[in-house]
Amino acid sequence: MNSKNKVNTVLLSFTLATVGMVSAGPQVTVNFKNKTDENAVYVRGSSSNELTTYSNASPKPEAVAAGASTSFNVRPSDASPISYATV
C-alpha cells in the first residue's frame, strides 16, 4: 500500500506540473505594411501594455522602409496566459 501511495503522489505531481506548462496562451502575429513614402520607426511607448508587447516580441520591431512590410510574433509572458499586442 505504501508504494501505491508513492506512485499516486508522483503521478499527481507530474499532472499538476504539466497543467501549469500547457496553460500558456497562443502567440499573436503582427503584420505591418508601410504604405507611406517615408520610413516608419517603431517607438516604444511608456504604458505597461506597450512595454510588455515589445519585451515579448520576436524579432524586436524596428524601422520599416517606405513601401516595405514586416511581421513579428508576440508570445504571452510567463505571468499571464493571455496574449495581446499593443502597437
Number of C-alpha atoms within 10 A of each C-alpha: 5 6 8 9 10 11 11 11 12 11 12 12 11 11 11 10 11 11 10 9 9 9 12 17 15 13 16 16 15 15 10 14 14 17 13 11 9 11 14 17 12 13 12 14 13 8 9 10 14 16 15 17 24 22 15 18 20 14 13 14 18 12 14 17 17 14 13 14 13 15 13 15 19 23 23 21 16 12 7 10 13 14 16 18 20 14 13
